[in-house]
Amino acid sequence: MFSLAMIRQDHAFILFPLLCLPILWLPLAGFLYLIIAYSTLLLWAILARYKLLAWTLFLVLLSYARVAHFANELKNQTALAQTRTVKIVQLQKLTDYQAAIGQLENGERIYLNWQSQTPLKLEQHYQIQTTFRPISARLNEGNFDRQRWYAANHIQATATIKQAIWLENQETSSWRTKWLYRVVDQTDTFPTQGLLLALAFGERAWLNHEHWQIFQQTGTAHLIAISGLHIALAMAVGFWLAKLGQWGMLYAHHRYAIRAFHKIGQSYLFPRAIGLSFALGYSYLAGFSIPTLRAIGAILLILVCQFARRHYTPTQLWWRIVSLLLLLDPLTLLSDSFWLSISAVASLIIWYR
């Protein structure tokens, strides 16, 4: 018969995501009651010396505290006209209309409806004068929940930009951004420019309305950019290229007795390190977006388990990866791409079993 004293690691990794699930629907006022209940249970677990249960409850409380802090910041946001400096960290749309996500000096992320004549460029700094408004959305059944999307992307306010001054002296474009705009210029006359940029750089801002409609109707909109699937494929390409290189090195050692080739050819770490470098490189091209960071986190966890000689079943790894992702960012629960990703992997595990 199961008891709390018998809780094992597997139970803890299952319990943690389940206890975090109320974040999906719990109103802010209900957070306090749930935190009090979990705190009481944590105190009891400490007194009863259920160490693993106590650690699980502590991490759950930490996640709830982070979500409650973010929710309070959203609640206290007021509509104020301000002059601020903003850095464009993500482009959302550049064809039918212009929109982007900006970051203020204090780290707050703002959704910007860009109506200024000043060109909107990634990683550029602008001085803007506008009214920052709290995030909100229409609560219509079956429609896209924009407020939930804002929260999942850590966006704390929205603003409409009608006038902006480009701060040339603060230009800090990365190598990735410079390469992106070089490709934009080279593909300017291509009818499939948006597709090329989405698949190569994870930037969907250049996709036109016709392409968007096709992808939305076929349910593949989340795949028309660099996602976890693409990162896994990049990892696999790097891994097997390294394996091919190892076979060549072993052949060269057998023929020419080159000692260094023998060591690399038999290395357990070499193909995994090359595969990880391919995955990191492709993630860099995507600007280390949230889906790619989730994929990198999952890959790193699997590699750590392999290096530590820990064997887990696919189901055990799935629960561990879900727990790790929620521990790193509890607001991931609000992301549709997170649910699509873990549901797809769970379906594959069930199918193959």
N, C-alpha and C positions, 0 to 999 in steps of 0.2 A: 504494500500500500504506500502511495506517495505521501511524503511529508516535507515540510519546509527544510528540515534538517538534511534531507537527501538531495537538495538542489545541487545540480552539477553545472558545469560550464555550458553544456548544450541548453539546459533549461534557462540559464541566465540570458543567453543570446536570443532565445525565443521570447522571454518575458520582457526584455527591454523594449523592443519595438511595439509589443502589444500594449504596454503601459503608456507609450507615447502616442498611441492612436487618437485619444480624445482631443489632441491638438487640432485635429481636422475639423471638428464641429463645436468644440467647447467655447462658449462666449467668455470674454475677458473676466467678467464677474465670477464665473465659475472656476477660474484658475486658482483663486485663493483657497476655496474649499478643498480642491483636489490636492493642492500643495500641503495643506494642513493634514489631510488624510495620509498622504505618502510620508510626511515627516513623522507622524505618529507611528506608522508602520516601520519606518527606518529606526526610530528610537527603540522600538520593541526588538527589532532584528539585532541591534547592537547589544542590548542587554541579554538577549538569548544566545549571543555569539554565533549567529548565522552570518558569517563573514561575506560569502558570495552574494547572498540576498541583500545584505546591507550595502555592498558596493553597487549592486544593480539599482537599488532605490536611490542611492546618492547621485548616480549618473542621470537617472530619470528626473530627479529634482533639479539638477543642474540644467538639463535641457528645458524644463518648464520655466525656470528662472530666465533663461535667455530669450525664450519666446515671449514671456510676459513683459520683459524689458523692452523688446522691440514693439510689442503691441501698445505699450504705454507711450512710447515715442510717437507712434502714429496717432494715438488718441489726443495727444497734447499739441499736435501740429495745427497751427493757425494760419489763415490766409493773410499774408503780409507782403507788401510791396518792398522789395529789397534790391540792392545792387551788389552782385556777387561775382566771383570768378569761378567758372565751371570748366572742367575738363571732360571732353567727350570720350567715354570709355566703351560705348557700344552703339553701333548704328542699327536702327530698326527698319526704316523705310526711306527710300530715296527716289522712288519712281512716281507714283500717284500723288504722294504727299511726302513730307520730310518729318522724321521723328528719330529720336536718339535717347540714350541713357547717359546722363552726365553725373559727374562726381564733384561735390563742393570741396572747399579746403578742409572742412572738418570730417570728410569721409562719407557724408550723406549722399545717397544715390537719388537722382531726380529724373523723372520721365519728362522729356522735353518735346513739345509740339512745335516744330521749327517753322516759323513763318517769316523769318528775316531774310533779307536779300544777301546777307553775308554767307558765303559758301560753308556748308556743314561738312567738316572733315574729322576723321577719327584721330584721337589722341591730341587734338589741338585745344588750346585754352582760349576762352572767350570771356569778356566782361559783359554781363547781362543785367538788365533792369526789368524785373517782372514780378508777378505775384505768385508765390508758391502756395499751392492749394493742397489740402489733405487728400489722400487717395480715396476714391469712391468709385462705385459702378452701379449699374442697374441690376437689380436682383430679379431677373426674369427666368423662369424655369426653362431649362434646355439651352439657354444662351451662354456664350462664353463669359466666365466669371473673371472679369478684368481685375477686380480688387484682389482676388486670390492670387492672380498672376503677379501683380505688383508685390505682394508680400513674399511670394516664393523667390522673387528676384531682388529682395531687400531694398525695394524702392519705397522711399518715405514721403514723397510729395510729387506733384505734377506741376508743370508750368507751360505757358504758351509764350514763345519767344518771338517778339516782333522786331526788336532791335538788338543787335549783338556787335561787339567790337572784337575783332580777332587780335589777340595779343601775340604778335610775331616773336617778341623777345623771349617767350616761354615755350617755344616749339620744342617738343621732346619726342618726336616720332621714333618708334623702334624700327629695327631692321624689318620686322614682319609687316608693319604698316607701310613703310616705303616700298617694299616689294608688292604689296597689295595694290597700291595706287599706280605702280608701274604696269601691272597686269591690267588694271582698269583702263589705262590709256591705250594699251596694245589691243584690247578686245572691244574698244568703244563701238565699232561698227558691226560686231557680231550679234545676231538675234538671240543667241543663247548665252550672252555674257553673264546674265544672272545665275544660270545653272553652273557655269564654269567657276564663278567666284564662290558660290555656295559649296561646291564639292571640294574646291582646292583650299579655301580659307575659312569655310564655315560662316561666310557673310551672306545673309539672305536679303540684305537691304536693296540689292539691285534686281531682285526677281520681279518681273512684271505681273500685272493682275491676271492675265490669261494663264500663266504658269501656276500661280498660286491657286487658282480655281481648280485646275486639274489635280494638283497634289492634295488639296483639301477634300475633293470628292472621292479620291482613291484612298484616302487615309494614310498617305505617305509623306505628309508635310514635315513630320519630325525627322525623316530620314534624309531630306534634301539639304543636308549640311553635315559637317563632321560630327559624328555621334559616337556613342560607345561602341557600336558595331564596327565603325571605321577604325577606331583605335585598336580594337582587338585584331582586325585584319592587318593593320600595320605591325603590330606585335608579332603576329604569325609570320609575316613576310620577313621581318628582321631575324626571327628565330631560325627559319629554315635556310635563309641565305648564310647565316653563321654556321649552321650544320653543314651546308655544302662546302663552305670554306674549311671547316674542320676535316672533312673527308679528303679535300685536296692537300691539306697540311700533313695528314697522316700518310698519304701516298708519297708526298715529297720527302718526308722523314724516312720512309721505307726505302726510297730510291737513293737519297743523297745523305741520309743520316744527319739531318739538321735537328739538333736537340730541342731548340725553342719551338719548332713546329710540332714536336711530339707532345710537349706540355700543353700547348694551346689546343691541339687536336683532341686531347682527352679531357679538357677542362669541362667541368659540369656548369660553371658559372658563365663561360664565354657566350654561348648562344642566348642565354636568358638576359645577359647584360646588353647584347646587341639588340635583341627584341625590345627591351625596355627603352633603349635609346631611340629606336624607330618610333615607338609609341609616344615618347615625350616630344620628339621632333614634330610629329604630326599634330600633337596637342598644341604645340607652340604656334603652328600655322593657324589653328582655330582660335588663337588668342586665349587659350586655357579657359574656354567657356565651361559653364557648370556641368553639362553632360560629359565633357571630356575629363573633367576633374574627377567625376564619379567613376569613370572607367579606369583612370590611372590609379585611384584609391583601391579599386577592386584588384587590379593587376598586382599592385604592390603587396596587398595582403596575401594573395596566392603565392607570390615569390617568397615572402617572409616565411610562410608555412613550409614551402619546399626547402628553403635553406635551413630551417630549424628541424627538418626531418619529421614534420608533423603530418600525418595522413588524416584527411577528413573526407567524408562522402560529399558529393555535390550539394546535397541538402544542408549539411552542416556548414559548408562554405557559404551557401546562399544566406543563411541566417546571420553568419558572422559579418558578411559584407553589408547586409541591410543595417545591422546594428552599428557598424563603423560609420556608414554614411549618415545615419541619423544622429550619431554622437557628434560628428563633425559639424553638422548643420541641421538642427531639428526642423527648420522651416522647409527642408526638402520634402516633407510630407505633403506640402501644398502644391508641389510641382507635378504637373501631369506627365512630364517626360520621365520623372522618377518612377511613377507607377507603371508606365508603359514598359520601362526597362526591366524592372524586377519581375513584372508579370510575364514578360516574354521569356526571361530566363527560367522562371518557375515552370512555365508551360513546357519548355524544352526538357527540363529535368524530369517532369512527369511523363512526357512522351517517350523518352528513351528508357525509362524504368518500366 
